[in-house]
Each structure stands twice: as structure tokens, then as C-alpha cells.
Amino acid sequence: MSEGSLPHPGLPHTWRAPLPLTPEDPFLTGASSLGRLSPNPPKVMPILSANPTAEPNPTLSLRPAHTPQKARRLHLPTPPRLRARGARHLLSRAYQRLWESSHVTLQELLDQEQPLLEPVPDRERQSFQYRLASLYLHYLGLLRRFNTVYDQMVQPQKRRLLRRLLDGVAGRVLELKDELVRADLCENPCLDRVLQDLKLTPADLEVPIPKYFLLEQSTAVRERRLILAEILSRLEPESSQKSFIGMHRTEAILLVQKAERARQGRLRATFMREIRRDEEQDRRIREDGWHKFSQCQAAITIQKVWKGYLQRKRTQQDRRTEMEFIGMLPSPNQVEHLSIISQACLWEDVRRLRQVEKEEEFRAAMVKAHDSLAETEGPDMKEKMKEQIRQWFIECHDLTGRFPDYPDASSGGSYSIFADKTPEQVRMELEMQVQENKKKEQEKRKEKGKDEKKKKKKKGKEEKSKKGEVDAVLQVLPSKCIPMISAGHEEYLNTWKNRCESIHPSQNYDSETLREEKRKEVELEIRIQVDELMRQELRNLRLVVDKEEERPLRAPKKTPGKKSGKKKEKDLTPNRSVESLYEELVISGLLRKSESVALKDYVGETPPRMPAPSLWPGAKAPLSPTHWPRLACGWLPDCHSERVPLTQWLPIATGDFLYLGSALSLAKKLPMPSLFDIRQNVALYAVLRLGSPDIHAMAPLIRSILLVGPSGMGKKMLVKAVCTETGANLFDLSPDNLLGKYPGRNGAQMMVHIVFKVARLLQPSVIWIGNAEKNFYKRIPKEDREMDPKRIKKDLTKALRLLTPGDRVMLIGTTSRPQLADIRGLCRVYERILFMPRPDYASRYVFWKRMIEARGVQPTQHLDISALAKVSDGYTPGHILQAIQSVLSERRFLQLSKRPLVASEFLGQLAKLDPVYREEEESLKDWYFKTPLGKKSMKHRMDQLEAEEAKLAKEKKKRK
């Protein structure tokens, strides 16, 4: 779209010249650019003063008679200031429409929440899972919309409402994810069927990370990095002194001479090879003789060569066009797309700068409005409250014969008095208090008998459930986020839905709404002052009228046997500042500088899965239930390992989203998670929770995650990505890093205490434990006895239990050998276990392509990436990266123009690396199905198989 054709909704009808013009100005004589562009110079009309009899002033400011719309018809250039203003208005209207449509979707989702709370029998588990998955995907899309609108909305009052809605929807997404895991008994529920029914794409499964996580705490993160860099710079002189081996001058000269002579020898050999080739060509020509062509033969030969060249060029162009059309090659207009994207990013940055300006204006207006209301309306509010409270004193004294007790501050003070209550209602409440005291004594006697009856009923229910008489029930837990979302939605409907946006085209704050909010705050502040005054006045009235002293308020009795909350951790470092503890951890190496890694860099596609077992062609024998745990891992027994033609397999994806996961679940087969699933789970379990204190307080509490997989799968990369996306501190409690630090039993306790104390005070924080199995060894190997890896086991468990909602501290463990650990202790500490299998074909294809492109090499037709993905089966992303780094050296990079990259160059490097053998992966899979969630999943699958076998047996009996 050209600059002159940009629409300008909401602009003024005329454009004033920025400076006053005179009659001698070229603009009036047609010599300006406007006059040159149009066939006739524009008419100029003076802006007349209010007095029609006044003499015309030659220096009056003039304006053209053309409006911007008419100027566009005459192909006149639009002023840049108007273009920018028009673009801003277009963007504001676009985001406003997106906000309005999001609330329409939100209303539909809120209507679906109430039916979801009804219990569902276990036999309807599939329909229950479908409803949950559908709601989860809708909320995920709503989170993406609110994230976009909040990032680009300029109006400060709307941004505050959007922030509450964004946090509430994010918390609801995490709640639904938790419900899906409980219903599906799997960390990676299959959503392909729901995606297909809702006409969504796999891109809609991507979890959006709110941009404000880093934008709003960029200053704090920058200061923290500067402090960390300063502390590390003090330690560098001691550790960074490198000793270089010296060389004698004669040896250096001989080395340079040897290299130069070798270079000259290679050049001389190349020249001699070219000379011999030319001599051989001349000798053949002399022996064969010169072949003479006639004029017609020469013309035909030239035409053949030229037409062949043209045809090959057309064929290549047609083939490229076809490949671009089907999406197999990038379009040549990529430069234009990049320029459009860069321009859009520029506009986003401009709007963020305007957000800061409007926020500063709004804060200044908040202070001003508060002060003005306190000065103008504060005294009237104070007198009105006093009169109301005095009238309440008199009415209660007339009805009851005594003055009432004044409510304390914890119960709301005088605000609770005027909650639409009449004096008669107050008298009834006082009489009811006396009756309630009598009833409490009778209820205590009855409770003992009821407790005995309840125990008997519970025993009867347990016996029935064991016998199978009572069906299991599926039910969604009450949500903490829905009230917050509903309140935000109601505020939008009441305040912003029918608000005319033309009132504030520059996205300024609404003064009326601001005064209403501040009026409530001023009223609360004044009410606190009035309550103190009226309490003293009530004491005086009692002394004067009733001649009684103040009745002390009785504190509510605590029920015996019930503890209010957990025990508080004893502070072992009460006299030390956070800065000193932070510096101590950095010096000891327990607090590390995290590398900047984006979560999206952890690439991975949804994998092609194996077909349903009941549809496998070429099976030699029926599958027994004992094979299901291994079949769930994607393993085929030897008795079924006959080679099957590819055409007889079920249609499966080879690099895109696989719409077969639900079919596998119906076939009682557990699909293994892909790297895409791992990335999504890390975003849900770690990034969203650590990014915002409000989301962390509302979402289900998850304190720890364990990443299990072969070495080289990118477990450390995911830990760094969590720190990058949330701006979190990285603490390292790996057993190898604790060797020789804080010795002794008290030292281990002090170390864990300091780490968790600093992590809570400087949240968000990530505590990483590499080789997490060493903390829970069954038997400590001889080589690890010196480091004593189990010494922080008890203190770590206690410290984790003290983390509460709002403490944005996450323990992330990584291990490649979990079989060596005590599975009970490991699963007790780590609440979520994410299994990371070897990458499948689709993920390997993406890895090869992305990693080669990251090295600055564009794959050509000579490089068969599909063959590389097939050959590298069993190799991890770390192995693939090593092979690419070894092959694409600086020298090989310079030779790419003459010698393109081919797949065979990587085979030698891959052969030098040890892949992840199938036995190793099978042992990891067997261990995973011994975890609590794995056991539940396998038990559920086995129960379904037994139920189906029982049905088949009954049908056979009926047929007989």
C-alpha cells in the first residue's frame, strides 16, 4: 500500500499549514510541490477573523481548500503527521475490535463453566475429556488474544483491566491443563481430534508467553545482571590467567617457512595440472583435425544450444513456481515480507513508548484527583458519616435500651453497619446472638453422635467401592480464576462496552471513571478516621448516659487440635543482608549466570506415531496384555517384527501435526511425547507460573519438575530457556557442584537455607539440580562417595514443603539415569516428571534443517535432509549439533559456492558418536511406567482391556 493511499479515519477535514504564509509565498503562485503535482494550483482561502469589517492582514495563516480525501483524488501527498496519526487510529480500532470479539468468546466460555462442575460417571470419560480439551483450546486462544491486546493497548485504564483478565485466563488454562492430566492420566493428552473438530491448526496449541513477563521487570533484570557481572569480574583475574607456551624465534620462522612452501607447492601443482590439460586438448585437436561446419549447420547448432538452454530455464522456473505454490520452497518476496514485519515491529515499539507516556500521565492524574476529592468532597463525606453513625446510636438505644458494640476494623468498621440494615434488623441480630450461644452447647453434644455415624457410613462406602458397586466419578475442581475473570468481564460490560471511542481518540485516560474510583478510595480513608472518632464518642456516651465502662471485645476462640498453617522456617541468617548472601552464593558458585536461550529455539514437531495394533498388517500372533507397557512406548515385540509394506500402514504425518493420537488412545495405546509436547509442558508448568505472581497464586501449586531423558536431549537448554523467558535467577545445587562447599551436616542445612531464602526474596528463581538421581541413590558408587550426594536430601524436602502459592521458586531436576535412584524418594520430591524420548523422524528433520540454517547455510537440492533424518535414528539433538559443527568449519563454509553441501559429509562424523541404543531407551520407558502417574495410566489401560475382553467373551457365549 502506497503512502498516499493510506486511509485516515478520524482525521480533521482540513489541513493547516505548519507556518503562516504570505502572499509572496511560492505556495500561492503555484510554484510549490503541490502546484506542480496538480494541473491547477490549489485554491487558497484566508481564515477570516471574527470581525468582518477588519482589514485583511497579508500575514494571516492560510489553508488549502482541499480536504485530505479530495487531495487523494487529486494525487496530492498526505502530510507525514497525518499519515502517522491515521495509522495510530487504525491500529487502535483494530485492537479495540479484537478486545470486543474476545469478550464475546469469553461470555460463551463462562456459560460452559457451570455444566462442567456436575459429576460425570467414569464410563463417560471420553466425552468428559473431549469437553475439557475443547474448553482448554478455547481458553488458550483467548489467552493469545488478550496477550496481543494488552501488549499494544495504550489507554492506561483499559490496560489495568486487561492485565487482570490476562492473568485470570492464564490461570484458568493451567487449571484446565491439570484437569486434563487427571482425566487422561497422562502428561501429554491427545488433542488432535478436538483440533480437527474445531477446525484449528497445530499452531493453536502453542502456549503464548505474555510479553509483559520481561518488559515490566526489564529494569530489575538489568540491574541484577550488572551486579552479577561486577561480582564475577572480581573473580576473573584469579581464574582467567592462562599460561601460553612460548616458542623460540627460530622455531617460529621455520614453521612459517614450512607453511609458505607448502602453499606454493600446492599452487604450482594446480598450475601444472591446468597446463597438462590444455596440452592434451591441443594434441587431440591436431590428431582429429578441425571439423568445418557450413553456414546452415553452424546456425542449427547454435539454435539447438540456445533453445535447449531456454527450455531448461523455463522448466526450472516452472518447477520453482510449483514448489513455491505448494510451500516446499520460500517465496522470492521474502524481502518484502521481512520489510513489512520490521515495520510492524517498529509500530509495536512506538505503541509501547506511548504506553509509558500515558501511564505517567495517568499516575500524575491519580494523585491529583485524589487530592482534589479529599479537599472538596472529603469534609462533606466526613460529616455525613458522623450523622449516620450517631443516628444509628440513637435508634439502637431506643430499641434495645443500650448502646451497640462498635464493629472492629477487621470486620469492616462502620461500613458493615450500613449494609442495607434497619434498626429492627439490628435488634433481631442481637437477640439471635443470645439464642445461638444456647444452640452451640446443644450442637456440641450432637456432634459426637454424628461423627460416629459418619465413620460407619464411610466404612460402608469404602466396602461398596471395593466390591465395584459404586462407580468412580469424574468432576472438575472449583476454579480460583473464574470469579476474577467474571468480575473483569462484568467491569468491561458496565464501563467499556458501550463507551464511544471517539471521545478519547488519543487514548487518554477517562477522567470520570478515574474520579469514581478515587472517590471510593477517599471514602475508605475517611471512614477509617471517622471510625476512630466515633469509637471514642461511643465510649463517652456510655459513661454519660448509661454510666457503664467500655465492654472489651472478646477475641474468637481457636478450636483446639487444629493448627493454623504450617510451621515457619527458622531464619538461620537473621543479621545478614540479602546483598551479602547473594554475593556469597555467587562466589561459591551456587548462583550462576544463565545463558540467553528462547524457548522457541527448542524446536520439535509432533511425531509420526505407530498405527493402532488391531490394524497392524503382517502380525504373526495376537498381542497379549503383557505387551502393552512396551507397546505404549512405541516398541514392537520380535514376534511382530515382520517388515510391513509402507502402503499398508495407517496414514501418518511425517513432519507436521499428527491427527492420530486419539485413534491410538481408542486402541488402548499410549503415544510417546514429542519434543513439541515437552516444550509446551515446560511453558505451562514453569514459564507461566514463574512469570507472574498473580498467576502463580491462582494456578495449582507445582514446586518441582523432573526432566528425564538420554543425554543430549536439551534438558539444560530448557532450564536456561525458563530463566530467559521469566528473567529468573539460576541456582545450581547439582551434586558435582557441591563438592567441598559448606562441609558438615550444619553446612548442608545452612546452604539449602541460604539458597531458598535468596530465591524467595529475589524471585522468580529456578533451582537446578543436574544428575538428580545422585541425591536419591539406592547404593552410592565408590567414585561418588567422596562428594556425599545424599547430604542435602532431607533439607531439600523440608525447604520445598515450605513453598506456598505466591513463592515463585521452581526446583527443576535433570537426569539421564533415574534407574539408579530410589523411585519413591525421587517422586516424592519432584511433583511432575516429564519423559523425553529420542527424537522421531519429524523432529530430526526439523533439527537438521534448522541447525544447518543457523550456521548461515541455506540447504540446496544437493543436500538430502530427509536421508539425514532417516540415517540419524537414535542420535540426539546434541549429536546432530556436534556433527554439523565438525563438518561446517570455516574453511568448508568458504568452499560452499564451488562445492555444495551433501549428506554424505555428515555420515563420518555421526559414525564417531555413540547413539542412544534401544536398550537404554527401553529401560527409561520401563522406569517411567513405575512412576505414580505411569502406574495409574497403565492400570486404567489394563482395566479397559479386561472389560473389552469380558464383553467379547459374553458376545461369544450369546452366539453359541
C-alpha positions, 0 to 999 in steps of 0.5 A: 500500500502506497503512502498516499493511499493510506486511509485516515479515519478520524482525521480533521477535514482540513489541513493547516499549514505548519507556518503562516504564509504570505502572499509572496509565498511560492505556495500561492503562485503555484510554484510549490510541490503541490502546484506542480503535482496538480494541473491547477494550483490549489485554491487558497482561502484566508481564515477570516477573523471574527470581525468582518469589517477588519482589514485583511492582514497579508500575514494571516495563516492560510489553508488549502481548500482541499480536504485530505480525501479530495487531495487523494483524488487529486494525487496530492501527498498526505502530510507525514503527521497525518499519515502517522496519526491515521495509522495510530487510529487504525491500529487502535480500532483494530485492537479495540475490535479484537478486545470486543470479539474476545469478550464475546468468546469469553461470555460463551466460555463462562456459560460452559463453566457451570455444566462442567462442575456436575459429576460425570460417571467414569464410563463417560470419560471420553466425552468428559475429556473431549469437553475439557480439551475443547474448553482448554483450546478455547481458553488458550486462544483467548489467552493469545488474544488478550496477550496481543491486546494488552501488549499494544493497548495504550489507554492506561485504564483499559490496560489495568483491566486487561492485565487482570483478565490476562492473568485470570485466563492464564490461570484458568488454562493451567487449571484446565491443563491439570484437569486434563492430566487427571482425566487422561492420566497422562502428561501429554493428552491427545488433542488432535481430534478436538483440533480437527473438530474445531477446525484449528491448526497445530499452531493453536496449541502453542502456549503464548508467553505474555510479553509483559513477563520481561518488559515490566521487570526489564529494569530489575533484570538489568540491574541484577545482571550488572551486579552479577557481572561486577561480582564475577569480574572480581573473580576473573583475574584469579581464574582467567590467567592462562599460561601460553607456551612460548616458542623460540624465534627460530622455531617460529620462522621455520614453521612459517617457512614450512607453511609458505612452501607448502602453499606454493607447492600446492599452487604450482601443482594446480598450475601444472595440472591446468597446463597438462590439460590444455596440452592434451586438448591441443594434441587431440585437436591436431590428431582429429583435425578441425571439423568445418561446419557450413553456414546452415549447420553452424546456425542449427547448432547454435539454435539447438544450444540456445533453445535447449538452454531456454527450455531448461530455464523455463522448466526450472522456473516452472518447477520453482513456481510449483514448489513455491505454490505448494510451500516446499520452497520460500517465496522470492518476496521474502524481502518484502515480507521481512520489510513489512514485519520490521515495520510492524515491529517498529509500530509495536515499539512506538505503541509501547513508548506511548504506553509509558507516556500515558501511564505517567500521565495517568499516575500524575492524574491519580494523585491529583484527583485524589487530592482534589476529592479529599479537599472538596468532597472529603469534609462533606463525606466526613460529616455525613458519616458522623450523622449516620453513625450517631443516628444509628446510636440513637435508634439502637438505644431506643430499641434495645435500651443500650448502646451497640458494640462498635464493629472492629476494623477487621470486620469492616468498621462502620461500613458493615453497619450500613449494609442495607440494615434497619434498626429492627434488623439490628435488634433481631441480630442481637437477640439471635446472638443470645439464642445461638450461644444456647444452640452451640452447647446443644450442637456440641453434644450432637456432634459426637453422635454424628461423627460416629455415624459418619465413620460407619457410613464411610466404612460402608462406602469404602466396602461398596467401592471395593466390591465395584458397586459404586462407580468412580466419578469424574468432576472438575475442581472449583476454579480460583480464576473464574470469579476474577475473570467474571468480575473483569468481564462484568467491569468491561460490560458496565464501563467499556462496552458501550463507551464511544471511542471517539471521545478519547481518540488519543487514548487518554485516560477517562477522567470520570471513571478515574474520579469514581474510583478515587472517590471510593478510595477517599471514602475508605480513608475517611471512614477509617478516621471517622471510625476512630472518632466515633469509637471514642464518642461511643465510649463517652456516651456510655459513661454519660448516659448509661454510666457503664465502662467500655465492654472489651471485645472478646477475641474468637476462640481457636478450636483446639487440635487444629493448627493454623498453617504450617510451621515457619522456617527458622531464619538461620541468617537473621543479621545478614543482608540479602546483598551479602548472601547473594554475593556469597552464593555467587562466589561459591558458585551456587548462583550462576549466570544463565545463558540467553536461550528462547524457548522457541529455539527448542524446536520439535514437531509432533511425531509420526506415531505407530498405527493402532495394533488391531490394524497392524498388517503382517502380525504373526500372533495376537498381542497379549496384555503383557505387551502393552507397557512396551507397546505404549512406548512405541516398541514392537515385540520380535514376534511382530517384527515382520517388515510391513509394506509402507502402503499398508500402514495407517496414514501418518504425518511425517513432519507436521501435526499428527491427527492420530493420537486419539485413534491410538488412545481408542486402541488402548495405546499410549503415544510417546511425547514429542519434543513439541509436547515437552516444550509446551509442558515446560511453558505451562508448568514453569514459564507461566507460573514463574512469570507472574505472581498473580498467576502463580497464586491462582494456578495449582501449586507445582514446586518441582519438575523432573526432566528425564531423558538420554543425554543430549536431549536439551534438558539444560537448554530448557532450564536456561530457556525458563530463566530467559523467558521469566528473567529468573535467577539460576541456582545450581545445587547439582551434586558435582557442584557441591563438592567441598562447599559448606562441609558438615551436616550444619553446612548442608542445612545452612546452604539449602537455607541460604539458597531458598531464602535468596530465591524467595526474596529475589524471585522468580528463581529456578533451582537446578539440580543436574544428575538428580538421581545422585541425591536419591541413590539406592547404593552410592558408587565408590567414585561418588562417595567422596562428594556425599550426594545424599547430604542435602536430601532431607533439607531439600524436602523440608525447604520445598514443603515450605513453598506456598502459592505466591513463592515463585521458586521452581526446583527443576531436576535433570537426569539421564539415569533415574534407574539408579535412584530410589523411585519413591524418594525421587517422586516424592520430591519432584511433583511432575516428571516429564519423559523425553524420548529420542527424537522421531523422524519429524523432529530430526528433520526439523533439527537438521534443517534448522541447525544447518540454517543457523550456521548461515547455510541455506540447504540446496537440492544437493543436500538430502535432509530427509536421508539425514533424518532417516540415517540419524535414528537414535542420535540426539539433538546434541549429536546432530549439533556436534556433527554439523559443527565438525563438518561446517568449519570455516574453511568448508563454509568458504568452499560452499559456492564451488562445492555444495553441501551433501549428506554424505559429509555428515555420515563420518562424523555421526559414525564417531558418536555413540547413539542412544541404543534401544536398550537404554531407551527401553529401560527409561520407558520401563522406569517411567511406567513405575512412576505414580502417574505411569502406574495409574495410566497403565492400570486404567489401560489394563482395566479397559482391556479386561472389560473389552475382553469380558464383553467379547467373551459374553458376545461369544457365549450369546452366539453359541 
